[in-house]
Structures are given as structure tokens and as C-alpha cells.
Amino acid sequence: MSAYPTITVAEPFPAPHAGHAENEALRVCQLRDIRTVECALSDLASVARGKIQTTAEFSEQRGTRLPSIIFGTTVVGGEPRSVYEDLIPCTYPDVALTPDWATFAPDPLIAHRATVLCDVGGGFTTPKGIAVEAAALSPRSILKRVLKRLDERGLAALVAPELEFFLVAIPGARHGTSLPPAPSPFHPNVRESFIDIFSLERTSAFEPFFTTLFAACRAQRIPVTGFSHEAAASQYEVNFAPAAPLAQADAVFRFKRLARDVALRYGFAATFLAKPYVEGPGSGMHWHMSMQHRDSGRNVFSGADGAASAELLAFVAGMQRHALATTALIAPYQNSYMRFQKHEAAPAAASWGQDDRSVAFRIPVSNAANRRIENRLPGADANPYLLLASMIAAGLDGMEHQLSPTAEPDPLPLSLDAALQAFRHDDWTRALFGAQFVDTYAALKGHELAQREQAPSGLEWDIANLLHHA
């Protein structure tokens, strides 16, 4: 039996009270001997960018500043010429990071450190003379903007993701496309050799990893509820309790970082790469969503008689209408499209149905109070802020126009290039996200795609560059 490492996980901070979260956070720093604070935000690829400050400096500045390059960098650190010729000034002017104090939490794995998610402020003028608010490029701010529209309609949403990922051996310097399953912390010479779906023995082999990961989630108030072995070798799924969309996007953003960090400490890798293996299922990020009238709490997706409402069907229809134009957000890499091309358990069209796991938009069996939609399209590599923004906005558009779902939807794009063309030239996406965001996102993703196409092997490029970042 192997001696696996003992990992100490920080205890959670007390839950903040509305209106007092800032003062409570600074007081916790004193009581818990917090010496450094991490200011973090999501870039367009869902990579955590930010700065670590001493507690004294953080308390004085109440945030930090970073150069605007954080929104003009590819997932592998590239700086596309097209971005800096047209969209972001090459002088890299600063943007301000302002803490969302409700997200102030301990870093579960680093002693005496806290972390807080930040919104971005300030702005700059593009090389073409266009004034741009920095928030227009922030995925978190974009989601908040969509949620404001939901609130203005007297509505609220609850969402719950199911997030799949693989546990794999850390590749060596000359790995190629070979990616063996992770060794068990208990028995490093024992590896999964076949698909053992829902196996409790396989899952128990990684008990130290999941115990530490769930303790870290508790410290950051990430509402995980369970985990299981999935339909591929060394693939697992973690479930989340329902929560408000912004809090849940924050939770997924933080969870992926924690899973990768904890896995590395046990000597293997957790990867959210959508398709690390050519054969077999890929990893998805399925989202269950219900909607409520804010004043009464009644489920919008159920009628007075308890049956599915017209609003539910219209919401599905809106997601169908905009699925092609937003595929680049739910499938952000060329690797993502291997899920659709070899679509074991992943739909290849914006289909819908009742309790049908082969479709994109599934209506699970439920009572009237819990009626919901499951969006099965997004991959595990998607940015949670952007996919929720597109999903909710598309559904609202369907409700506003009283659309009806179709039984014969158009197929999804089967390449990132096709998806980016649809995203960039769609009037609705440009109105929703803004031209600056759409063009910047398309330029960054196009640059990543060009780098991949120059590699001898696409999958080898994916593993080398996305294994720890997707």
C-alpha cells in the first residue's frame, strides 16, 4: 500500500452578512491570521488571472489593478496580432479589479491565504478610436448583465451543473497522445483497464482525492453533493446542489481550479479537456435550470394545472434558435467538436425531448414545483459564465417571442472554425455580447486553432496545451 500525502484543508470563513461583507472579510483576515489575499477573475478561456497581495496592501487598496492584456491572451499565452491591431491597445492600459465581497473565502490548500473573485472596471480606447468599458470583456460581468435582464422581468433562476472530468497520469516530456488512467493513491501500480461505469470499487480507489476535494469545496462554499464513476475509464462526475446562476458559475470556476490542484498534490492530473481520448465518451458540463416568479416563487415552467407551461417550450425554442450561433461558447476548442463528431452521449443537434438523454435539451421527469430543463450540449471545457449567459439569454428570447420548439433542428457546427463564423456574424450574439467581445473572442480562438493546425497532431497539441487549462 502506498503512503499518500496528508493534505491540510482550511476551515471555511463565516458566511458574510448582506451589507457587511467587506468589513467582515477584513476582520476575518485579522482573526484567522490571513497574510496574503488573492484577487482573481476569469479571462475569456476561464483561466484564473489575478494578483496576490499582502493583507496590508489588499486592505488599503480594496482590490488591485492589472493590464488589459488579461482579456487579450489565448489559453496558451498567445497575443494575436489582430487583437492588438484592432481591439486592445498595445500600451496595455490598466483595468481595476474590485472584490465581490460575498465571494471572500480561504484558499483551502495554502495556509494563511484568502481569495476573492473580482469584477472589473475602467476602460480604454481601441487602436481604432473606440471607447470600451473593461466590463464588456469580462465573462462574469456579461453574465451579471444577462441576469439583470432576468431580474427586470420579475424572474429568478436556479441552476445545477453536472461536471465530468478525467483523472489521468501526468504525461512525460515525450507523451504523444498516450494518456494512461491515473494511479490510485492507495495502490500506484493499479490502474483502471476497462470502463467500469458507476463502479463503487473504482471510485473508492480515489477516496483520498475526493475527500480532500470536497473538504476544499466546503471551505469555498461550493455546493457539491456527490460524485460517481462515469462512462469512460477513469472518468468521474460531480454533482452540485441548485443555486443562483452567478454563484453557481463562480462555484464551477473555482471547482475546476481546486480539482486540478488537489489531483497534482496526489501525483496525477484532473482534466476537463472535452475529449482526451479519440474513442469513448467525452466530458460534458450539463446544466439543469428552473425559473421562478420572484414575487411568488412559483415555477415558471409549470402551468396552473401542473403541466409543462408554454414558457418552458418557448425557452427550449429560444435555445434551439440560438444554438448554432453560440456553439463557439459551449465548445471553445477544436477538441470540443470530437464530442459531437463521435457523439457517445453527446448530441450533435439542438434537439429536445422528455426524459431523453440523447437530446440536447432534456426535460427530466419531475413534479410541477421542480420542473426544469437540462442543457446537455456544453463541454466540461466551457467557460461557465459565458455558457450560462448565452443559455439564459437565448431562453428569454424564446419566451419574449413566444417561440415553439422544433422536432427537426439544424445540426451543430462540427468544427471550431464553422462555429466561430456563426458566432461572429450573428446579429443576436453581437447585440447580446457586444461587438468588442465577439470580435476579441473570435480572434483569440482563431489564433489557438491556427496553432493547433500547425502541430503534427491535433490531439497531441490538445494534451500538451489544454490538459491543465481547459
Beta strands, then each sheet from edge to edge (+ up, - down):
strand 1: 36-42
strand 2: 48-54
strand 3: 64-67
strand 4: 94-99
strand 5: 105-106
strand 6: 113-121
strand 7: 123-125
strand 8: 131-133
strand 9: 155-168
strand 10: 224-229
strand 11: 235-240
strand 12: 269-271
strand 13: 285-293
strand 14: 352-354
strand 15: 361-363
strand 16: 373-375
sheet 1: 2+ 1- 6- 4+ 3-
sheet 2: 2+ 1- 6- 5+
sheet 3: 7+ 8-
sheet 4: 10+ 11- 9+ 12-
sheet 5: 10+ 11- 9+ 13- 16+ 15- 14-
end
